[in-house]
Amino acid sequence: MTSEEGFRFVRDVLGVASPEDKIASDPKGLLNDIVCHWRQVIPYQTIHSVATPNKDRRRPTLLEIKNDMWAKYGGRCYHNNVGCYMVIKALGYQATLVSADVLETKGSHVVIMVFNLSGEGSKHMLDVGTWGFPTFQLIPLDFERESPEYHESFLIYKFVRQSDVILRLHNVESDPAGGPWFKNSLKDGWYTYIEVHDKVPVTFSHFNDVMTMLYTEISEKNPLLTKLWCMAFPNRRFLAIKNTTLLVENEEGLVEKSYFRSREEMIATFSLFFPQFAEATLTAAMDDENIKLDFNRK
């Protein structure tokens, strides 16, 4: 991605005004704007993965990721964080990729480290691919053992250093739905969402094997090809379609749940909230043999 493309993407796709001026006067502020706007307009979604026929599934190329970002399709953590990395590198930021572990799958999450924003030697974590979990800003890594608590959208979270990794912990009371997924790490009301290997920079190729597996193989440990998910944070409030469930965060910060009663209602809701996805793509995803849509949920 060229510098001109990077600034045009930030301005025209993310909707950040005058990025060329802001990077000169407040580069950290611009990067925070990029993170916040990214989570609002570019979703985490499994639609395209599921809609792709089994025989054609593979790890996406960098060009495909770039094109998906321009179309506001987004994708999974690999799509979003690799796409964001290409954008900020085009803008001239000093950054590298690192890997993170989710549950038992090692190196299955991509994270960005940004250097020298707050002065020589400073280090910030950037992550726009955290599934349905909010992160609307850079995370400074200047804490000794534990970061301040962050309260964004419905979630309370923090970071803790442990040996050679940084743990992202979620308060289970703010996210009771996450508890069952991560119950083995639950301690004192917090569960570990990811373990970030922040001291070990890696290249794109580091993720080749694990991402090939996650984009092609169906297993109990990989729900990404058996669930129809699309999530974003318009106006910094959670909005998600998870199979036949619609989740919408209200003004009080509470997530309200409702259910679709037909395919037509589901497609109409996608058209309202995520109009970038073609009906043919949605239909292909719904028709996949591993997607089970229950329109009788209560």
Disulfide bonds with the S-S distance in Angstrom:
none
